[in-house]
Amino acid sequence: MKYDVLPSVIKKYELLYHLSPTAILMLDRQMLLKEANPGAVRLLGFENEAELKNKALFDFLVEADRQNIRKDYEASFPRQNWRNYEMTIVDREEQRRIILMDTEMMTGSEEGFILAIIRDITQQKEEERLVHFLAHHDALTNLPNRYYFNRELEASLEAVKESKSLLGVMLIDLDRFKLINDTLGHQYGDEALVEVAKRLLNSVDEKYLLARLGGDEFIILIRNVAEYDDIVSLAEKIHQDFQLPITLQEQDFYLGGSIGISIHPFDDNTSAGLIKRADIAMYNAKHNGGNQYRLYTNEMIAVVQRNVKLEKHLRKALELKEFVLYYQPQIDLASGRLIGAEALIRWKSAVLGMVQPGEFISIAEQTGLINEIGQWVILEACQQGRIWQEQGWGNFILSVNVSSRQFMQPDFVSKVQDNLRLSGLVPERLCLEITESMVVNNLNVAREMLDELVALGIHIAIDDFGTGYSSLSVLRQLPIAIIKIDRSFIMDMNAYDGGLSIVKTIVSMGHDLQKQVVAEGVETIDQLEQLKQLGCDKAQGYYYHRPLPIAEFNELIVEKH
């Protein structure tokens, strides 16, 4: 059988030409379009081939590619063809597309023409860009990630070698971020992190680099800085930003931030060294109460080493029964009678000796050990309170401090109930002391928990009053029975004009709201007499007694009664 092969082959190529989604163009030596298949017409944003006739391919290119392709065209054509030539075109609708073009010089009857096959790789390029972005950026905040930061820090250190400019690394760790996750859930924790990132970006100069290391840690590369004060000014600005609340679910959260700073060339010359020293400075800021910034000093290393040792032994302290409670007397100012005590934890380590709360409480907070330690304190205090109760000191009120992390545990109220049941202490003889910062972050949850505690008969005191964020608001919204004036206000009563007026205002406001007022840190007879004149209800401090071990406190009870 005889077949006419050539027409069949031509027909197949015609179908391929017209049906292929790939753009196929026929160009002359001046790169003018002579023929275009439907794929090319669509790619360039036209409706039919006729509209493309004699248009120059160069006219569809972005300016930079237009110049490059002209040079390459003049240098290579017609001697060689192009393969995978990447360029960016702009179609009729002003949409940019990235393409790959292969060319073939035509011979025979079509000699002098160029066949161009074009593939649209815009989506592929976008996917590559996205993969690259995700590899170098944090998916939640879109900030650069740890890898990106380390690379930029290395490059910046190389660049700064030839100049006299400074380079800083600022590490930021949120102080109370966990509170949001624990109370509202991780979804709102993520919202808080995004908001923090936005605020930090607004504070950071464009020439600096802000990155998220992970969790609630952020880091800033401060480059091209001439003055040391510029770094300090940025730290101060960020610190002030952290004093503003973040609102979630109609609740204000004050996160606070511990900030550590290291500076090249003073502190270290390597990227790892600068990050390590910024981390040490940040840890120092957090250990000293948080919500502050610290610049690295060599002395901080000794503090870190000390804290590592403390943490190691702290984990075994409960098991080894190394904790004890001391009791600081509380005095009724009208009668001078001993009417209560504040239970204060002390750590008598077999290895480290007597360790003060200022050293180990923050470590316990950071590690989560505070929950177990805090419950031990409440139970131990309740058991001692029961003993005094059985001895006839029925009106004696025992105060116990509660940490923020301990308070926000979902089972906190039930554990307090368990401790009262186990000890046999009457709930009306127990006072739990909280701080403003503990409750202001989540007033609704705090109110529910405090209402449950008050319903049991427990007294609630607000400790360190006046040092928090919204004192009056806290008093109005929560079932607070007792206000404890922070010792700093007592110390400053006569230190400057207005110092006495502040204390007078707090006492007056407390009484107007039907609260008892206790002054902390009373050390002199002058302070005592002024507090009496102001009508303050109770006082405690070294003027009366330092915190006493139980044996000495029991002697004091006998003496006073």
C-alpha positions as CSV (number, residue, x, y, z in Angstrom):
1,M,0.0,0.0,0.0
2,K,1.3,3.4,-0.8
3,Y,1.1,6.3,1.7
4,D,1.5,10.0,1.2
5,V,3.7,10.5,4.3
6,L,4.7,14.2,3.9
7,P,1.2,15.8,4.1
8,S,0.5,13.7,7.2
9,V,3.7,14.9,9.0
10,I,3.0,18.5,8.0
11,K,-0.5,18.1,9.4
12,K,0.8,16.9,12.7
13,Y,3.2,19.8,13.0
14,E,0.4,22.2,12.2
15,L,-1.7,20.7,14.9
16,L,1.2,20.9,17.4
17,Y,1.9,24.5,16.4
18,H,-1.7,25.6,16.9
19,L,-2.7,23.5,19.9
20,S,0.5,23.8,22.0
21,P,0.3,25.9,25.1
22,T,3.9,26.8,24.6
23,A,4.5,30.1,22.8
24,I,6.0,29.7,19.3
25,L,7.2,32.8,17.4
26,M,8.7,33.3,14.0
27,L,11.0,36.4,14.0
28,D,13.0,38.1,11.3
29,R,16.6,39.3,11.7
30,Q,15.4,42.5,13.3
31,M,13.5,40.5,15.9
32,L,10.2,41.6,14.5
33,L,7.3,39.1,15.0
34,K,6.2,37.6,11.7
35,E,4.2,34.6,13.0
36,A,2.8,33.7,16.4
37,N,0.8,30.6,17.5
38,P,-2.2,30.9,19.8
39,G,0.0,30.2,22.8
40,A,2.2,33.2,22.0
41,V,-0.8,35.4,21.4
42,R,-2.2,34.5,24.9
43,L,1.2,34.9,26.5
44,L,1.6,38.5,25.2
45,G,-1.9,39.4,26.1
46,F,-3.4,39.9,22.6
47,E,-6.5,38.5,21.0
48,N,-5.2,37.4,17.6
49,E,-2.0,37.0,15.6
50,A,-2.7,39.9,13.3
51,E,-2.3,42.4,16.2
52,L,1.3,41.1,16.8
53,K,2.5,41.3,13.2
54,N,5.7,43.3,12.9
55,K,5.9,44.2,16.6
56,A,9.5,44.0,18.0
57,L,10.2,41.4,20.6
58,F,12.4,43.9,22.3
59,D,9.4,46.1,23.0
60,F,7.9,43.5,25.3
61,L,11.0,43.2,27.5
62,V,11.6,45.1,30.7
63,E,14.3,47.8,30.3
64,A,17.2,45.9,31.8
65,D,16.5,42.7,29.8
66,R,16.0,44.8,26.6
67,Q,19.5,46.2,26.9
68,N,21.1,42.8,27.6
69,I,19.3,41.0,24.8
70,R,20.3,43.6,22.3
71,K,24.0,43.2,23.3
72,D,23.7,39.4,23.2
73,Y,21.8,39.4,19.9
74,E,24.5,41.6,18.2
75,A,27.3,39.5,19.6
76,S,25.9,36.0,18.9
77,F,23.5,36.0,16.0
78,P,23.4,34.4,13.6
79,R,26.4,32.3,14.6
80,Q,24.8,30.5,17.5
81,N,21.4,29.8,18.9
82,W,20.1,30.6,22.4
83,R,19.2,28.0,24.9
84,N,17.2,28.7,28.1
85,Y,17.6,32.4,27.8
86,E,15.8,33.9,30.8
87,M,14.1,37.3,30.5
88,T,11.1,39.2,31.8
89,I,8.4,40.4,29.5
90,V,5.5,42.8,30.1
91,D,2.3,41.8,28.3
92,R,-0.4,44.0,26.9
93,E,-2.1,44.2,30.4
94,E,1.1,45.4,32.0
95,Q,1.6,42.0,33.7
96,R,5.1,40.8,34.2
97,R,6.0,37.3,33.2
98,I,9.3,35.5,33.4
99,I,10.1,33.4,30.4
100,L,12.7,31.0,29.0
101,M,13.4,31.3,25.3
102,D,15.1,28.8,22.9
103,T,16.0,30.0,19.4
104,E,16.9,28.2,16.2
105,M,18.1,29.9,13.0
106,M,16.0,28.7,10.1
107,T,17.7,27.3,6.9
108,G,16.3,26.4,3.6
109,S,13.2,28.2,2.4
110,E,12.9,30.0,5.7
111,E,16.5,31.1,5.9
112,G,17.0,34.4,7.6
113,F,14.2,33.8,10.1
114,I,14.4,32.8,13.7
115,L,12.2,30.2,15.4
116,A,11.6,31.1,19.1
117,I,10.1,28.7,21.6
118,I,9.1,30.4,24.8
119,R,8.1,28.8,28.1
120,D,6.3,30.8,30.8
121,I,8.1,30.0,34.1
122,T,6.5,32.8,36.2
123,Q,4.8,30.3,38.5
124,Q,7.9,28.2,38.8
125,K,9.9,31.3,39.7
126,E,7.3,32.4,42.3
127,E,7.4,28.9,43.9
128,E,11.2,29.1,44.0
129,R,11.1,32.5,45.5
130,L,8.6,31.3,48.1
131,V,10.8,28.3,49.0
132,H,13.8,30.6,49.3
133,F,11.8,33.0,51.4
134,L,10.5,30.3,53.7
135,A,14.0,29.0,54.1
136,H,15.2,32.4,55.3
137,H,12.2,33.8,57.0
138,D,9.8,33.0,59.9
139,A,6.5,31.8,58.6
140,L,4.5,33.5,61.4
141,T,5.9,37.0,61.4
142,N,7.6,37.0,58.0
143,L,10.7,38.3,59.7
144,P,14.1,36.9,58.8
145,N,14.9,33.7,60.7
146,R,18.0,32.5,62.6
147,Y,19.8,31.3,59.5
148,Y,19.3,34.6,57.6
149,F,20.4,36.6,60.7
150,N,23.6,34.6,61.2
151,R,24.5,35.0,57.6
152,E,23.9,38.8,57.7
153,L,25.8,39.1,61.0
154,E,28.8,37.3,59.5
155,A,28.8,39.6,56.4
156,S,28.4,42.7,58.6
157,L,31.4,41.7,60.7
158,E,33.5,41.4,57.6
159,A,32.4,44.8,56.4
160,V,33.0,46.5,59.7
161,K,36.6,45.4,59.9
162,E,37.7,48.2,57.6
163,S,35.7,50.9,59.5
164,K,35.6,52.3,62.9
165,S,31.8,51.9,63.2
166,L,30.2,49.9,65.9
167,L,28.0,46.8,65.5
168,G,25.5,45.7,68.1
169,V,23.5,42.5,68.7
170,M,20.3,43.0,70.8
171,L,18.5,39.9,72.0
172,I,14.9,40.3,73.2
173,D,12.9,37.7,75.2
174,L,9.3,38.3,76.2
175,D,8.7,38.1,79.9
176,R,5.1,37.1,80.2
177,F,4.3,35.5,76.8
178,K,3.5,32.1,78.3
179,L,0.7,33.7,80.1
180,I,-1.2,34.3,76.9
181,N,-0.7,30.7,75.7
182,D,-1.8,29.3,79.1
183,T,-4.9,31.5,79.3
184,L,-6.2,32.1,75.8
185,G,-4.4,29.4,73.7
186,H,-1.7,29.3,71.1
187,Q,-3.7,31.0,68.4
188,Y,-3.7,34.2,70.5
189,G,-0.1,33.7,71.4
190,D,0.6,33.8,67.7
191,E,-1.4,37.0,67.3
192,A,0.7,38.5,70.1
193,L,4.0,37.6,68.4
194,V,2.8,39.1,65.2
195,E,1.9,42.3,67.0
196,V,5.3,42.4,68.8
197,A,7.0,42.0,65.5
198,K,5.1,44.9,64.0
199,R,6.0,47.1,66.9
200,L,9.6,46.2,66.8
201,L,9.7,46.9,63.1
202,N,8.3,50.4,63.7
203,S,11.1,51.0,66.2
204,V,14.0,49.6,64.2
205,D,15.9,51.7,61.7
206,E,15.8,50.3,58.1
207,K,19.5,49.8,58.1
208,Y,19.2,47.4,61.0
209,L,18.0,43.8,60.8
210,L,15.2,42.4,62.9
211,A,14.8,38.7,63.1
212,R,12.8,36.1,65.1
213,L,15.0,33.4,66.5
214,G,12.0,31.2,67.5
215,G,9.5,31.0,70.3
216,D,9.2,34.4,72.0
217,E,12.8,35.5,71.2
218,F,13.7,38.3,68.7
219,I,17.1,39.6,67.8
220,I,18.3,42.8,66.2
221,L,21.5,43.4,64.2
222,I,22.5,47.0,64.8
223,R,24.9,48.0,62.0
224,N,26.6,51.1,60.7
225,V,26.5,52.8,64.1
226,A,28.9,55.6,64.9
227,E,27.9,56.3,68.5
228,Y,27.5,54.0,71.5
229,D,24.6,56.1,72.6
230,D,22.7,55.2,69.4
231,I,22.5,51.5,70.6
232,V,21.4,52.5,74.1
233,S,18.7,54.9,72.6
234,L,17.3,52.0,70.6
235,A,17.2,49.8,73.7
236,E,15.4,52.5,75.6
237,K,12.9,53.0,72.8
238,I,12.1,49.3,72.6
239,H,11.9,49.1,76.4
240,Q,9.3,51.9,76.4
241,D,7.3,50.1,73.7
242,F,7.0,47.1,75.9
243,Q,5.2,49.2,78.5
244,L,2.2,49.4,76.2
245,P,-0.3,46.6,76.4
246,I,-1.3,44.2,73.7
247,T,-5.1,43.8,73.5
248,L,-6.5,40.3,72.8
249,Q,-10.1,39.2,73.4
250,E,-10.8,42.6,74.8
251,Q,-8.1,42.1,77.5
252,D,-4.9,44.0,77.9
253,F,-1.7,42.0,78.3
254,Y,1.6,43.6,79.4
255,L,4.2,41.3,78.1
256,G,7.4,43.1,79.1
257,G,10.7,42.3,77.5
258,S,14.2,41.4,78.8
259,I,16.8,42.8,76.5
260,G,20.5,41.9,76.3
261,I,23.0,43.8,74.3
262,S,26.6,43.0,73.1
263,I,28.7,45.3,71.0
264,H,31.6,44.8,68.6
265,P,34.5,45.4,69.0
266,F,34.2,45.7,72.8
267,D,32.6,42.5,73.8
268,D,33.6,40.1,71.0
269,N,34.7,39.9,67.3
270,T,32.8,36.8,66.3
271,S,29.1,36.2,65.5
272,A,28.8,33.3,67.9
273,G,30.5,35.3,70.6
274,L,28.3,38.4,70.2
275,I,25.1,36.3,70.3
276,K,26.3,34.4,73.3
277,R,27.1,37.6,75.2
278,A,23.9,39.2,74.2
279,D,22.1,36.1,75.6
280,I,24.1,36.4,78.8
281,A,23.1,40.0,79.2
282,M,19.4,39.2,78.4
283,Y,19.5,36.4,81.1
284,N,20.9,38.9,83.5
285,A,18.1,41.3,82.8
286,K,15.5,38.6,83.2
287,H,17.1,37.3,86.4
288,N,16.9,40.8,87.9
289,G,13.2,41.1,87.4
290,G,12.8,41.4,83.7
291,N,11.3,44.2,81.7
292,Q,14.6,46.0,81.4
293,Y,17.7,46.1,79.2
294,R,21.3,45.2,80.1
295,L,24.6,45.7,78.3
296,Y,27.0,42.8,78.5
297,T,29.8,43.0,81.1
298,N,32.4,40.3,81.9
299,E,31.1,40.1,85.4
300,M,27.8,38.7,84.1
301,I,29.6,35.4,83.2
302,A,30.1,34.7,86.9
303,V,26.4,35.4,87.5
304,V,25.4,32.9,84.8
305,Q,27.7,30.3,86.2
306,R,26.3,30.9,89.7
307,N,22.7,30.6,88.4
308,V,23.5,27.4,86.6
309,K,24.8,26.0,89.8
310,L,21.7,27.3,91.7
311,E,19.3,25.7,89.2
312,K,21.1,22.3,89.5
313,H,20.7,22.2,93.3
314,L,17.3,23.9,93.2
315,R,15.8,20.9,91.4
316,K,16.7,18.7,94.4
317,A,16.0,21.2,97.2
318,L,12.4,20.1,97.8
319,E,13.3,16.4,97.8
320,L,16.1,17.2,100.3
321,K,13.8,19.3,102.4
322,E,16.1,22.3,102.3
323,F,13.4,25.0,102.2
324,V,12.2,26.6,105.4
325,L,9.7,29.4,106.1
326,Y,10.6,32.6,108.0
327,Y,7.8,34.9,109.3
328,Q,7.8,38.7,109.3
329,P,5.4,40.1,112.0
330,Q,2.5,42.4,110.9
331,I,1.5,45.0,113.5
332,D,-1.8,46.7,114.0
333,L,-0.9,50.4,114.2
334,A,-3.8,51.5,116.3
335,S,-3.1,49.0,119.1
336,G,0.5,48.0,118.5
337,R,-0.6,44.3,118.7
338,L,0.9,41.5,116.7
339,I,-2.0,40.4,114.5
340,G,-0.4,38.5,111.6
341,A,2.7,37.5,109.7
342,E,3.9,37.1,106.2
343,A,5.5,33.7,105.4
344,L,8.7,34.1,103.4
345,I,10.7,31.2,101.9
346,R,14.4,30.6,102.6
347,W,16.7,28.0,101.1
348,K,19.3,26.4,103.4
349,S,21.3,24.4,100.8
350,A,23.7,21.8,102.1
351,V,26.1,22.7,99.3
352,L,25.5,26.5,98.8
353,G,24.6,27.6,102.3
354,M,21.8,30.1,102.9
355,V,20.4,31.3,99.5
356,Q,18.2,34.4,99.5
357,P,14.9,34.4,97.6
358,G,16.2,37.2,95.3
359,E,18.7,34.7,93.9
360,F,16.5,31.6,93.4
361,I,12.9,32.8,92.9
362,S,13.5,34.1,89.4
363,I,15.2,30.8,88.4
364,A,12.3,28.9,89.8
365,E,9.9,31.0,87.8
366,Q,11.9,30.5,84.5
367,T,12.2,26.7,85.0
368,G,8.6,26.1,86.2
369,L,9.9,24.8,89.5
370,I,8.0,27.7,91.2
371,N,4.7,25.8,90.9
372,E,5.9,22.9,93.1
373,I,7.8,25.2,95.4
374,G,4.8,27.6,95.7
375,Q,2.4,24.8,96.6
376,W,4.9,23.7,99.3
377,V,5.0,27.2,100.7
378,I,1.2,27.4,101.0
379,L,0.9,23.9,102.6
380,E,3.7,24.6,105.0
381,A,2.3,28.0,106.0
382,C,-1.2,26.5,106.4
383,Q,0.1,23.7,108.7
384,Q,1.9,26.3,110.8
385,G,-1.2,28.4,110.8
386,R,-3.2,25.5,112.1
387,I,-0.8,25.1,115.0
388,W,-1.3,28.7,116.0
389,Q,-5.0,28.2,115.5
390,E,-5.0,25.3,118.0
391,Q,-2.9,27.4,120.4
392,G,-5.6,30.0,120.6
393,W,-4.4,32.6,118.2
394,G,-7.6,32.3,116.2
395,N,-7.5,35.9,114.8
396,F,-4.0,35.5,113.6
397,I,-3.8,36.0,109.8
398,L,-1.0,34.4,107.8
399,S,0.0,35.9,104.5
400,V,1.6,34.0,101.6
401,N,3.0,35.3,98.4
402,V,1.8,33.7,95.1
403,S,3.9,33.8,92.0
404,S,2.4,34.8,88.6
405,R,3.2,31.4,87.0
406,Q,1.7,29.6,90.0
407,F,-1.4,31.7,90.1
408,M,-2.2,31.1,86.4
409,Q,-2.2,27.3,86.7
410,P,-5.7,26.0,85.9
411,D,-5.8,23.9,89.1
412,F,-4.5,26.6,91.4
413,V,-7.8,27.1,93.3
414,S,-8.3,23.4,93.8
415,K,-4.8,23.0,95.1
416,V,-5.3,25.8,97.7
417,Q,-8.5,24.0,98.8
418,D,-6.5,20.7,99.1
419,N,-3.9,22.4,101.2
420,L,-6.5,23.9,103.5
421,R,-8.2,20.6,103.9
422,L,-4.9,18.7,104.5
423,S,-3.7,21.3,107.1
424,G,-7.0,22.0,108.8
425,L,-6.5,25.7,108.7
426,V,-9.6,27.9,108.7
427,P,-9.7,29.7,105.3
428,E,-10.4,33.0,107.0
429,R,-7.0,32.9,108.6
430,L,-5.2,32.7,105.2
431,C,-4.3,35.7,103.0
432,L,-2.9,35.2,99.5
433,E,-0.8,38.1,98.2
434,I,-0.8,38.8,94.5
435,T,0.8,41.6,92.4
436,E,-0.9,44.0,90.0
437,S,1.2,42.7,87.0
438,M,-0.1,39.1,87.7
439,V,-3.7,40.0,87.2
440,V,-3.7,42.9,84.8
441,N,-2.8,40.7,81.9
442,N,-6.0,38.7,82.2
443,L,-8.5,40.4,84.4
444,N,-11.5,38.2,83.5
445,V,-9.7,34.9,84.4
446,A,-8.1,36.5,87.5
447,R,-11.5,37.8,88.7
448,E,-13.1,34.3,88.4
449,M,-10.2,32.7,90.3
450,L,-10.2,35.3,93.0
451,D,-14.0,35.1,93.4
452,E,-13.6,31.4,94.1
453,L,-10.9,32.0,96.7
454,V,-12.9,34.7,98.4
455,A,-16.0,32.5,98.4
456,L,-13.9,30.0,100.5
457,G,-13.2,32.7,103.0
458,I,-9.6,33.5,102.0
459,H,-8.4,37.1,102.1
460,I,-6.8,38.6,98.9
461,A,-4.1,41.3,99.2
462,I,-2.5,43.3,96.4
463,D,1.2,43.4,97.0
464,D,3.7,46.2,96.0
465,F,0.7,48.5,95.3
466,G,1.4,51.5,93.1
467,T,4.3,49.9,91.1
468,G,2.0,48.2,88.5
469,Y,0.2,49.3,85.4
470,S,-3.3,50.2,86.4
471,S,-3.7,50.2,90.2
472,L,-7.1,51.8,90.5
473,S,-8.6,49.7,87.8
474,V,-7.4,46.5,89.6
475,L,-8.9,47.6,92.9
476,R,-12.3,48.3,91.3
477,Q,-12.6,45.1,89.3
478,L,-11.2,42.5,91.7
479,P,-12.2,41.3,95.2
480,I,-9.2,42.8,96.9
481,A,-9.5,43.1,100.7
482,I,-6.0,44.4,101.6
483,I,-3.6,46.9,99.9
484,K,0.1,46.6,100.7
485,I,1.9,49.9,99.9
486,D,5.2,49.1,98.3
487,R,8.3,49.7,100.4
488,S,9.7,52.2,97.9
489,F,6.9,54.6,98.6
490,I,7.6,54.3,102.4
491,M,11.3,54.9,101.9
492,D,10.6,58.0,99.8
493,M,8.0,59.6,102.1
494,N,10.4,62.3,103.2
495,A,12.9,62.0,100.4
496,Y,11.3,64.5,98.1
497,D,8.4,66.9,97.9
498,G,5.2,64.9,97.2
499,G,6.5,61.6,98.6
500,L,4.3,61.8,101.7
501,S,1.4,62.9,99.5
502,I,1.6,59.7,97.5
503,V,1.3,57.5,100.6
504,K,-1.5,59.7,102.0
505,T,-3.4,59.3,98.7
506,I,-3.0,55.5,98.7
507,V,-4.2,55.2,102.3
508,S,-7.2,57.5,101.6
509,M,-8.1,55.7,98.4
510,G,-7.9,52.4,100.1
511,H,-10.2,53.4,102.9
512,D,-12.6,55.0,100.5
513,L,-12.8,51.6,98.7
514,Q,-13.3,49.8,102.0
515,K,-9.8,48.2,101.9
516,Q,-7.4,47.6,104.7
517,V,-4.0,49.3,104.1
518,V,-0.6,47.7,105.1
519,A,2.7,49.6,104.9
520,E,5.7,47.4,103.9
521,G,9.3,48.2,104.7
522,V,8.8,50.4,107.7
523,E,12.3,51.1,109.1
524,T,12.2,54.3,111.2
525,I,10.2,55.8,114.0
526,D,9.5,58.8,111.8
527,Q,7.9,56.6,109.1
528,L,5.9,54.8,111.8
529,E,4.5,58.0,113.3
530,Q,3.6,59.5,109.9
531,L,1.8,56.3,108.9
532,K,-0.2,56.4,112.2
533,Q,-1.2,60.0,111.5
534,L,-2.3,59.1,107.9
535,G,-4.5,56.3,109.4
536,C,-2.7,53.4,107.9
537,D,-4.0,50.1,109.4
538,K,-1.0,47.8,109.6
539,A,2.7,47.8,109.1
540,Q,5.7,45.5,108.8
541,G,9.4,46.1,108.4
542,Y,12.7,46.1,110.1
543,Y,11.6,48.7,112.5
544,Y,9.6,46.0,114.2
545,H,11.4,42.8,113.1
546,R,13.2,41.2,110.3
547,P,11.8,37.9,109.0
548,L,12.2,35.3,111.8
549,P,12.7,31.5,111.9
550,I,9.7,29.8,113.4
551,A,11.3,29.3,116.9
552,E,12.1,33.0,117.3
553,F,8.7,34.0,115.9
554,N,7.0,31.7,118.5
555,E,9.0,33.4,121.2
556,L,7.8,36.8,119.9
557,I,4.1,35.6,120.0
558,V,4.5,34.7,123.7
559,E,6.3,38.0,124.4
560,K,3.6,40.1,122.6
561,H,0.8,38.3,124.3
